Each structure stands twice: as structure tokens, then as C-alpha cells.
Amino acid sequence: MQTVVLIGGDDRSRYLNTYFHKQGFLTYCFGLDCAIDMDSLQAALRSNIAAVILPLPATRDGQTVHIPLTGDILPFETLCALLRTDTVVFGGMLPEAVTEQFFKRGIRTVDYYDDSVVLQNAVLTAKGAMQVLLRHRHVPIGKLRIAVAGYGRVARAVVGELLPCGCTPTVAARREEARSAAKEKGCKAISVAELQQDPSAYDVLLNTVPARLFSWETLEKTKPDVLLVELASAPFGFDFEAARAIGREIVNAQSLPGKYAPQAAATIIGEKIKSLL
């Protein structure tokens, strides 16, 4: 029987444990329901295991494994020292510096967050975004004037959820090709600069671009009751401190699949990892 060791993560990791168990694997979990016992972790990692599985994202700070449920701190340096050199480490969004750290110890890493997983994850993120809108705005989505910043995978998936609700979102994109593609889908389209100059027409601003687009100056021009939803990763599109200081409602909607569809998200990750074992 093959063995996998899961370390850290959110509810997706719990379902990932169930997934591998049903696939006939022996599983060990650390940092999910109780604090990590380092002796037990060392014993598990030194046994004959098929893989170590880190969460999505594998880290938030680039130095330690992302372990939000128990608050444990496990530096990658410590983890490296515990691993056998024939171990394969899977992780989501592994930074280059981290993979290099493992490589220097002779340990192979695989980032399972490839294009196929990104695409499927974008769909789940979009569905989670709809839940955020329903939770924070108690009116039909079709009645909201919504602007979506960016037109990458997540933005396209979000648009795909909004249009059937009777909403005609406005897509703000830098490239003309992206704006044309959004119009073909039935959206309105403007440049990012236009949205920055005048965001006052919108009830909701959804950002999918990991770059600071909405400064204090831009946020001051928004409606007082606007809802700001951040879907991008750091450094984020919204200036959170400015938004709160101005009194705007802002939701940092990170890891939505882990919050709203953890089982489906775990299955996607599990199938990818299993195909690579």
C-alpha cells in the first residue's frame, strides 16, 4: 500500500485525505485538526512514502508551509531536513526559491497547480464569487452594476457566471484584444484607465489582477456603498488600508474553492497528483 503525507492547508486538505484513502492509499495528516507533533511527523516522513503533499498555496510567506487551521509554523528548512532524498514533494504555487531549496537537498518537487488545475480552479473561484455577492448584497445579481478588472481565466469564469444571472458586467482590461473578446461574450468593455478615472457607476468592483489598480485616489471616486471583492493574489488590486479608511466595504476573497467547494477542489488536486505518481 502506498503512503502519502499531507501537511497543512484548509478544508481541501481534509477532503484530499479522504480522496487518497478511497484510492487505496495509507494517509497521514499534520496541521489539520491538532498541532503538529514533530516526532510523529519525523517518523512519517522517514518511512517509505510515495509523496508529501503540501497545500494550495504551499506557502503564504515563502518561508514556511501554509498551515492556517492550527497555526503551526513549519519552515521549509526544517521540512527539508526531515525528508528522505527519494521523497517527492507536491505543492500548489511553489515559489522558485522553495523548489531550489528542496533541489539543493536532492529532493524533487512537483507543482500540481498547472494549467489544467488552474482552469478548473478558476471555475470554482467564480462560483465562490457568486456566493460572496449573494452574502453581501441581498438583491438579485442581475440588478447589480458590476465591473470586473482583468480578463484572465478567473475573470472569464466570473463573467460566465454573471451573464446567466441577467447581469451585463463591464470588463476593464488593458489589451484591446481582451476587451473585444469580452464584448463578444456579451459584456461591456472599457480600459483599466477608464475604470480608474471613473468607478462611480458601479455597485460592485471585482478585481482579478494581481497588481495595484485601485489606489486611495481611485477608491475615493467609488460609491459610498460599493462592494469591493478581491479575487487576485498578492500584491492585490485594491489598497485595503485605503478602502477601510475611506469606509468602503471590502472582501478579501482568497482561496474561494477551499471555502465554498473544498470537496470539488480537493478532487481536482487529487486526480492531478495521482496521475503524476
Secondary structure, 3 states (H helix, E strand, C coil): CCEEEEECCCHHHHHHHHHHHHCCCEEEEECCCCCCCHHHHHHHHCCCCCEEECCCCCCCCCCECCCCCCCCCCEHHHHHHHCCCCCEEEECCCCHHHHHHHHHCCCEEEECCCHHHHHHHHHHHHHHHHHHHHHHCCCCHHHCCEEEECCCHHHHHHHHHHHHHCCCCEEECCCHHHHHHHHHHCCEEECHHHHHHCCCCCCEEEECCCCCCECHHHHCCCCCCCEEEECCCCCCCECHHHHHHHCCEEEECCCHHHHHCHHHHHHHHHHHHHHHC
